[in-house]
């Protein structure tokens, strides 16, 4: 877990690794929600949309983030699951 601080202007910096993992870009808008004393930030437009393309239904989702990081994480999970059996 990363620790971040709030500057005098009330701004906080999301670490580069987290921004890459979530596919966040500079000046991207986020929604802010406070739930049970926790701050939840979520990219605007992060809900999937569904539309018809010919006879197929297409689901568009927000970016998964850095594809290399995602693949590495999935690979590590798979290795760990095989080692524990």
N, C-alpha and C positions, 0 to 999 in steps of 0.2 A: 504494500500500500504506500502510495506516495504522499508526502506531506507538502502542502503548498501554503502560501500566506497571501493575505489581502493587503494591497498597498494603500497609501493614504487616500487615493482616489476611489477606493472600493473595488479595484480591479484584481483579478487573480489570473495566474498563468497556468494553463493546463499543460503538463509536461509533453514534450515532443512525442515520446513513445506512445502515450495515451491518444494523442491527436492522430497519429498514424494508424494506430490500431482501430480507431473508430472512423477513420476516413474524414476527419474534420479539416476544413480549410480555413485560411485567414478570412476574417470578416464574416464568417458563417453565423447565421442567427441560431440561437438556442432558446428553448423555452425553459423557464425556471419554475419549479414547483417545490413547496415546502410540505413535507408529509412526515408526521410523527417526529418532528425535530430534525429531519434530514433534508438536505438540499438535493433536488434531483434536476439535473440538466439534461435536456434531450434535444438533438438537432431538429430544427423546424422541418416539417415535411418528411419525418422519419417513418410515417405509417405507410405500409405498402398500399399500392393502388392496383386495381384489377380492371382490365379492359379487354374487349374482344378484338382479336386480330384474325380475320377470316373466320375459321371454325374453331380456333383455339382461344382459350382464356389465357391472358398474359398477366402475370403478377410482377409489378415493378417494386423493388425494395431499395432502401438506401444502401449506399456502398457498405461492404463488409469491413472496410478498412484496408490495411496493408495486406495484400494477398500472400506475400512471403511469410509474414508473421502468422497469418491464419493457418497456412499450410504447416508451418513449423509447430504451432500449438496442437493441431490435429494429429500430426505425426507423433509428437511426444505423448499425447493422451493414449494413442493406440499402442505405443511401445510399453507404456506403464501398465496398460490393461493386460497385455500379454505376459508381462513379467510377474504380475500378481496372480496369475492362474497356475 
